[in-house]
Amino acid sequence: MTQPDSAQYAIEISGLRKIYAGGFEALKGVDLRVRRGEIFALLGPNGAGKTTLIGITCGIVRPSAGTVRVDGFDVLRDYRAARGRVGLVPQELSTETFETVWAALRFSRGLFGKPPDPAHLERVLRDLSLWDKRDAKIMTLSGGMKRRVLIAKALAHEPSVLFLDEPTAGVDVELRRDMWKMVHRLREQGTTIVLTTHYIEEAEEMADRIGIIDRGELLLVEDKATLMRQLGRKQLQLSLAEPLEAIPAALADLALELGANGESLVFTFDANAERTGIAGLLRRLQEQGIAFRDLNTRESSLEDIFVDLVRAKR
């Protein structure tokens, strides 16, 4: 089979819908393209459709409508070719098995028709600090080690696209750090990474682009830097010399909030605007006889943006 021409995108999704028995519509016409070699973070609350989207792309869940291509191969018409290019690390820990770590990797590789390659499997295990556990039975490993085994199994057949569905949920900080180092190495080797995570700070640190999904609809897809620049806000916090019981009526037209115990004022402004309004704020505070001891600024985080977008859509 000749691979279709899909030079720019590793994943191409068009008009994707999924309606489960009983009428629940998990995905509502999703369109998405994931570029080759990027780290793409898919964010959304529980039940937003993230896992369904991943399941369809990996050939585990059948779509109700729409098309999905991986490396140019349709996940329905060219199932084997598409599935062979995907590695999946699911949310759930696998508790199976009396088999050893090494046997599990050999089986996973053979499942995709790949010839034996002990050197590749050894590299994967060493990268995940699992080499000394290669002869251990999976059922005897700790939760963190089982998570590493799931990643190793997903990499055994050398996929070009790796899905990480909540990969660091419930793992310790050290393991989380090791996993993200591994993700960077894989991206450097050309692997496309798609991840879902509840740790928004990880997406903010790791992702090249971010998609936000809620109730089966893709609300936004944007380069991380552009998203932060376009939708980010800044806040000026002023520590007051004397606490206030309420914001004076004369300042009610300003984007001000009173901090805890009335000891601070928080002014929200658009950092990209030609005029931020800070000079006018300070002048009007002086007119009202409101003095402050200190001030500092804070940029909105990706979590702020995420919460605002989901709230606005609802």
C-alpha positions in Angstrom: 0.0 0.0 0.0 1.4 3.4 -0.9 1.2 6.0 1.8 -1.0 9.0 0.9 0.6 12.4 0.7 0.1 14.0 4.1 3.4 15.8 4.5 2.3 18.6 6.9 -0.2 16.9 9.2 0.1 13.7 11.2 -3.6 13.7 12.1 -6.5 15.1 10.0 -10.0 15.1 11.5 -13.0 16.4 9.6 -16.7 16.6 10.7 -16.2 14.0 13.4 -19.3 13.0 15.4 -20.0 10.3 17.9 -23.5 9.5 19.2 -23.6 6.7 21.7 -26.6 4.4 22.3 -29.3 6.3 24.1 -28.6 9.5 22.1 -25.7 11.1 24.0 -23.7 13.1 21.5 -20.1 13.0 22.7 -18.5 14.8 19.7 -20.3 17.4 17.6 -18.6 17.9 14.2 -15.0 18.3 15.3 -12.4 19.5 12.8 -8.8 19.3 13.8 -5.3 19.0 12.2 -2.3 18.1 14.2 1.1 19.0 12.7 3.9 16.5 12.4 6.4 16.6 15.2 4.4 18.9 17.5 3.2 18.4 21.0 -0.5 19.1 21.0 -2.4 19.4 24.3 -6.1 18.8 24.3 -7.8 20.4 27.4 -11.3 20.0 28.6 -13.4 19.1 31.7 -14.5 15.6 32.5 -17.0 14.4 29.9 -15.8 17.0 27.3 -15.1 14.3 24.6 -11.3 14.0 24.9 -11.1 10.3 25.5 -13.8 9.6 22.8 -11.7 11.7 20.3 -8.6 9.7 21.1 -10.5 6.4 21.0 -11.7 7.1 17.5 -8.3 8.2 16.2 -6.7 5.1 17.6 -9.4 2.9 16.0 -10.9 1.7 19.3 -14.2 3.6 19.0 -16.2 3.8 15.8 -17.3 7.3 14.7 -20.9 8.1 13.8 -19.9 10.5 11.1 -16.8 12.2 9.7 -13.3 11.1 8.7 -10.0 10.6 10.6 -6.6 10.1 8.9 -3.3 9.2 10.6 -0.3 9.8 8.4 -2.8 10.0 5.5 -4.4 6.7 6.3 -8.1 6.6 7.0 -8.8 4.9 10.4 -11.7 3.0 8.9 -10.7 2.1 5.4 -7.0 1.6 6.1 -7.4 0.4 9.7 -4.2 -1.6 10.0 -2.0 1.0 8.4 -3.4 3.8 10.5 -3.4 1.8 13.8 0.1 0.7 13.2 1.3 4.3 13.3 -0.4 5.1 16.7 0.8 4.4 20.2 -1.7 4.9 23.0 -1.1 5.3 26.7 -4.6 5.1 28.3 -5.8 6.6 31.5 -6.4 3.3 33.2 -3.6 1.3 34.8 -3.5 -2.3 33.6 -3.5 -4.7 36.5 -3.4 -7.8 34.2 -0.9 -10.2 34.0 1.5 -12.5 35.4 3.7 -11.8 32.4 7.0 -10.0 32.7 7.7 -6.5 31.4 10.0 -7.9 28.7 7.4 -10.3 27.5 4.7 -7.6 27.4 6.8 -5.4 25.2 7.7 -8.3 22.8 4.0 -9.1 22.5 3.0 -5.5 21.9 5.6 -5.2 19.1 4.6 -8.5 17.5 0.9 -7.5 17.7 1.6 -4.8 15.1 3.5 -7.2 12.8 6.9 -5.7 13.6 10.0 -8.0 13.5 11.8 -8.7 16.8 14.2 -5.8 17.8 15.6 -6.4 21.3 17.9 -3.4 20.9 14.9 -1.1 20.4 13.0 -2.6 23.4 16.1 -2.2 25.5 16.3 1.5 24.6 12.7 2.1 25.5 13.1 0.4 28.9 16.3 2.2 29.7 14.7 5.6 28.7 11.9 4.8 31.2 14.1 3.6 33.9 12.6 0.1 33.6 15.6 -1.9 32.4 16.2 -3.4 35.8 12.5 -4.5 36.0 12.5 -6.2 32.6 12.1 -9.7 34.2 9.6 -8.6 36.9 6.0 -9.6 36.6 3.8 -6.5 35.9 1.4 -7.3 38.7 4.2 -7.0 41.3 5.1 -3.4 40.2 4.1 -0.2 41.9 1.5 2.1 40.3 4.2 4.4 39.0 6.1 1.6 37.4 3.0 0.2 35.8 2.4 3.6 34.3 5.9 3.4 32.8 5.2 0.0 31.4 2.1 1.3 29.6 4.2 3.9 27.9 6.9 1.4 27.0 4.2 -0.9 25.5 2.9 2.0 23.5 6.4 2.7 22.1 7.3 -0.9 21.4 6.2 -0.8 17.8 7.8 2.6 17.1 4.7 4.6 16.4 4.9 8.0 14.6 2.0 9.4 16.7 1.8 8.9 20.5 -1.4 9.6 22.5 -1.0 10.2 26.2 -4.4 10.2 27.9 -3.9 11.8 31.4 -0.4 10.1 31.6 0.6 11.7 34.9 -2.6 11.4 36.8 -1.8 10.0 40.2 1.9 9.7 39.8 4.6 11.3 41.9 6.5 14.4 40.9 9.7 12.6 40.1 7.9 10.2 37.6 6.0 13.1 36.1 9.3 14.9 35.5 10.9 11.8 33.9 7.9 11.4 31.6 8.1 14.9 30.3 11.8 14.5 29.6 10.9 11.5 27.6 8.2 13.4 25.7 10.8 16.0 24.7 13.2 13.4 23.5 10.5 11.7 21.4 9.5 15.0 19.9 13.1 15.7 19.0 13.1 12.3 17.2 10.1 13.4 15.2 7.3 11.7 17.1 4.0 13.6 17.2 2.6 13.8 20.7 -1.1 14.4 21.6 -1.8 14.6 25.3 -4.7 15.3 27.5 -4.0 16.5 31.0 -5.7 17.9 34.1 -2.4 19.6 35.0 -2.8 22.7 33.0 0.6 24.0 34.0 2.1 21.0 32.2 0.3 22.0 29.0 1.4 25.5 29.4 5.0 24.4 29.8 5.1 21.6 27.2 2.7 22.1 24.4 3.3 23.8 21.1 -0.4 24.2 20.4 -3.5 23.8 22.5 -7.0 22.8 21.8 -9.9 23.4 24.2 -12.9 21.1 24.0 -16.1 21.2 26.0 -19.4 19.2 25.6 -18.2 17.6 22.4 -17.3 20.9 20.7 -13.8 22.2 19.9 -13.9 25.7 21.2 -10.5 26.8 20.1 -7.2 25.6 18.6 -4.3 28.0 18.8 -0.5 28.2 19.1 0.2 28.5 22.8 2.1 31.7 22.6 -0.6 33.3 20.4 -3.3 32.1 22.8 -1.6 33.6 25.8 -1.0 36.9 23.9 -4.5 37.2 22.5 -6.6 36.1 25.4 -4.2 36.7 28.3 -4.9 39.5 30.8 -2.8 41.2 33.3 -3.7 42.2 36.8 -2.3 45.0 38.9 -2.5 44.3 42.6 -2.2 47.3 45.0 -1.6 46.6 48.7 -3.5 49.3 50.4 -2.2 51.4 53.3 -5.6 51.2 55.0 -8.2 48.5 54.3 -11.4 49.4 52.5 -14.9 48.1 53.4 -16.1 48.5 49.8 -14.9 50.0 46.5 -16.0 53.7 46.4 -19.0 54.5 44.1 -16.8 57.0 42.2 -14.6 54.0 41.1 -17.4 51.7 40.2 -16.8 52.0 36.4 -13.3 50.6 36.7 -12.4 46.8 36.5 -11.6 46.7 40.2 -12.0 43.9 42.7 -11.5 44.2 46.4 -9.1 41.7 47.8 -9.4 39.6 51.0 -10.2 41.6 54.1 -10.2 44.8 52.0 -6.5 45.0 52.2 -5.8 45.1 48.4 -7.3 46.3 45.1 -7.0 44.2 41.9 -7.2 46.0 38.6 -7.6 43.9 35.4 -6.4 45.3 32.1 -5.4 44.3 28.6 -1.7 44.3 28.4 -1.8 44.6 24.5 -4.0 47.6 24.5 -2.6 51.0 23.5 -3.7 52.4 26.8 -3.9 50.2 29.9 -5.7 52.6 32.1 -3.2 52.3 34.9 -2.2 56.0 34.9 -5.9 57.0 35.2 -6.5 54.5 37.9 -3.6 55.8 40.0 -4.8 59.4 39.5 -8.4 58.6 40.6 -7.2 56.6 43.6 -5.2 59.7 44.7 -8.3 61.8 44.2 -10.3 59.5 46.5 -7.6 59.6 49.1 -6.7 55.9 48.7 -3.1 55.3 49.4 -1.2 52.1 48.7 2.0 50.6 50.1 3.1 48.4 47.2 2.0 47.1 43.8 2.8 44.2 41.5 1.5 42.7 38.3 0.4 39.2 37.4 -0.3 37.7 33.9 -3.2 35.4 33.5 -2.3 31.8 33.2 -3.5 29.2 30.7 -5.8 27.9 33.5 -7.5 31.4 33.7 -7.9 31.4 29.9 -9.3 27.8 30.0 -11.8 28.6 32.7 -13.0 31.8 31.0 -13.5 30.2 27.6 -15.5 27.3 29.0 -17.6 29.6 31.2 -18.3 31.9 28.3 -19.4 29.0 26.1 -21.8 27.8 28.7 
